[in-house]
Amino acid sequence: MANAKKIKRKAALLGVGLDSDGHKRITTGPNFALVGGTQETHEAMTEQAIKINEKLKERGKRLDDVSREEFDDIAHEVGLKKITPPKTPRIPPADAAGCGL
């Protein structure tokens, strides 16, 4: 495999505003795309994306270069909070005796 090409990793931020005021908003940057949201939501997403890029620049890195842990640190520094989805309880499968048959 002497001719195998190294695949360069490409990272991007995607922001989706789920609230709406009837306007369609799209903002793109060199490594981010933001869609939707009210004016307030869209402005907040834009501000956070810009702040993340400023922090990356301060560290001399690009989004493509940081680990998940380092990205989480940067996101926390700019005021983003990591949300861990709640664990869903495991429901045991019904057996013939327990399903009313």
N, C-alpha and C positions, 0 to 999 in steps of 0.2 A: 504494500500500500504506500509506495513512495509518492504517488500522485495525490494522496488523500489531502483534501483541503481542510484547513481548520475553520470551523464555523464560528464566526464572531457573534457573540451574544448581543442582542439589541433589546433594550428595556424602554418602556414608556409608561407614563402615568395616564390613567383613564378616569375621569371624573364624570359621574352621571347625577344630575340633580333631578330628584324624583318629584319635587313639587313644581307647580306651574302657575303662571299667571296669563297664559294664552300666547306669550311670545316665544319664538324659537331662538335659542342662544347657542352659539358654537364658538369656542375659542381654542385656538391651537398654538402650540409653541414648538420649540425644537425637539422636545421629548415628552410632550403632553397634549392631550385632547380633552376638552371639557364640553359637555353637552347638557342642555336642559336646565331646569331650575328657574326659580323666580330671579329677579334682578339681584336681590340680596344673597340668595344661595349661590348664584353664578359668580358674583363678585368675591364671595368668601372662598370658593373653590379656586378662582384665579389667583387670589392673594396667597393661598397656601401653596399652589404649584410654583409660584414665583419665589416664595420663601424657601422652598425645598431646593430649588435651583441655586439660590444664593448660598445656602449652607453647603451644597455640593462644591460650589466654586471655592468657598473658604477652605475646604478640605483638599482642594486640588484634584477632585474626582468628578467623574461623570456618573450618571444614573446606571449606566452599563457596568460600572466598576465596583459598585458597593454590594456588600452581602445583604441578605434580608435583615440580619441583626443591626447592621449599620444604618440601613434605611429606616428601620423601626426607631432607632435612636434619633435620627434626623427628623422624622415625622413627629415624634414626641416633642422635640425642641421647638418646632413651629406651631405646636398646639393641637396636633391631631391625636386622637385617642384610639388605641387599638381595641376593637370590640371582638370579644371571643364569643362565638355563637353558643347558646345554651346547649347543654347535652340533652338529647331527647331520651326519655326513659325507654328501655328495651321492653317491648311487650312480648311475652312468651307466646309461641304459637298455640292456638286452641287445639285441644285434643278432643276426641269424640265424647269423652265423659264430661268435659267442661263446656261444650258448646250447645247443650240443650237437646241433643239427639237421643 
